[in-house]
């Protein structure tokens, strides 16, 4: 069957690796910001830090970071979360339409048609 596309264990970083990722992410490496977001979400179970790093990754239009933010905000029921959800849905649509890659067009199952 093959290896799963992603595993929580791939985001289980040592303290040294976290420091390197933070330094890189703070210099604008959006992939490293995404990795930190996933580390704090999956390994540390720290939503606040996870959202911080995922938002940082989203500034670079990191599609997976935006998808994770959408999933998060779908389950948080506040007025603020509704605004963020609307923002990230729109951003994902814009990126998908700009890139015109088929892997970016799964947003219907996340209710991104509106």
C-alpha positions as CSV (number, residue, x, y, z in Angstrom):
1,X,0.0,0.0,0.0
2,X,2.9,2.4,0.6
3,X,3.8,4.9,3.2
4,X,1.2,7.4,4.4
5,X,1.6,10.9,2.9
6,X,2.3,12.4,6.3
7,X,2.8,11.2,9.8
8,X,2.7,12.9,13.1
9,X,6.2,11.5,13.8
10,X,7.8,13.5,11.0
11,X,7.0,16.6,13.0
12,X,8.6,15.3,16.2
13,X,11.7,17.6,16.3
14,X,14.5,17.9,18.9
15,X,15.1,21.1,20.7
16,X,18.0,21.9,18.4
17,X,15.9,21.3,15.3
18,X,13.2,23.5,16.7
19,X,15.7,26.3,17.2
20,X,16.9,26.0,13.6
21,X,13.4,25.9,12.3
22,X,12.5,29.0,14.3
23,X,15.5,30.9,13.0
24,X,14.7,29.9,9.4
25,X,11.0,30.6,9.7
26,X,11.7,34.1,11.2
27,X,13.8,34.8,8.2
28,X,10.9,34.1,5.9
29,X,11.1,30.3,5.3
30,X,7.4,29.5,5.1
31,X,8.0,25.7,4.9
32,X,9.8,25.8,8.2
33,X,7.0,27.9,9.7
34,X,4.6,25.3,8.5
35,X,6.7,22.5,10.1
36,X,6.7,24.4,13.4
37,X,3.0,24.8,13.2
38,X,2.5,21.1,12.7
39,X,5.0,20.3,15.5
40,X,3.1,22.4,18.0
41,X,-0.3,21.1,16.8
42,X,0.5,17.4,16.6
43,X,3.3,16.9,19.1
44,X,3.0,19.6,21.7
45,X,-0.8,20.0,21.5
46,X,-0.4,23.8,21.8
47,X,-3.0,25.5,19.6
48,X,-1.8,29.0,20.3
49,X,1.8,28.3,19.1
50,X,0.5,26.2,16.2
51,X,-1.8,28.9,14.9
52,X,1.0,31.5,15.2
53,X,3.4,29.5,13.0
54,X,0.7,28.3,10.6
55,X,-0.4,32.0,10.1
56,X,3.3,32.9,9.5
57,X,3.5,30.2,6.8
58,X,0.2,31.4,5.3
59,X,1.8,34.8,4.6
60,X,3.8,33.0,2.0
61,X,0.7,31.4,0.6
62,X,1.7,28.0,1.9
63,X,-1.3,26.0,0.8
64,X,-1.0,23.2,3.4
65,X,-0.7,25.8,6.2
66,X,-3.8,27.6,4.9
67,X,-5.7,24.2,4.7
68,X,-4.7,23.5,8.3
69,X,-5.9,26.9,9.4
70,X,-9.3,26.4,7.6
71,X,-9.7,23.0,9.3
72,X,-8.9,24.6,12.7
73,X,-11.3,27.5,12.3
74,X,-14.1,25.2,11.1
75,X,-14.2,23.7,14.6
76,X,-13.8,27.0,16.6
77,X,-17.2,28.8,16.9
78,X,-16.5,32.4,17.6
79,X,-17.1,35.6,15.6
80,X,-13.4,36.0,15.2
81,X,-13.0,32.5,13.9
82,X,-15.7,33.0,11.4
83,X,-13.8,36.0,10.0
84,X,-10.5,34.1,9.8
85,X,-12.3,31.2,8.2
86,X,-13.7,33.5,5.5
87,X,-10.3,35.1,5.0
88,X,-8.5,31.8,4.6
89,X,-11.2,30.3,2.3
90,X,-10.8,33.2,0.0
91,X,-7.0,33.1,0.1
92,X,-7.1,29.4,-0.8
93,X,-9.4,30.0,-3.7
94,X,-7.2,32.8,-5.0
95,X,-4.1,30.6,-4.8
96,X,-5.8,27.7,-6.4
97,X,-7.1,29.8,-9.3
98,X,-3.8,31.5,-9.8
99,X,-1.8,28.2,-9.8
100,X,-4.4,26.2,-11.7
101,X,-3.1,23.0,-10.3
102,X,-5.5,20.1,-9.8
103,X,-4.2,19.4,-6.3
104,X,-5.4,22.8,-5.2
105,X,-9.0,22.2,-6.2
106,X,-10.2,19.9,-3.4
107,X,-11.7,22.8,-1.5
108,X,-15.3,21.7,-2.2
109,X,-15.0,19.1,0.6
110,X,-14.1,21.9,3.0
111,X,-17.1,23.9,2.0
112,X,-15.1,26.5,0.2
113,X,-17.5,27.0,-2.7
114,X,-19.0,30.1,-1.1
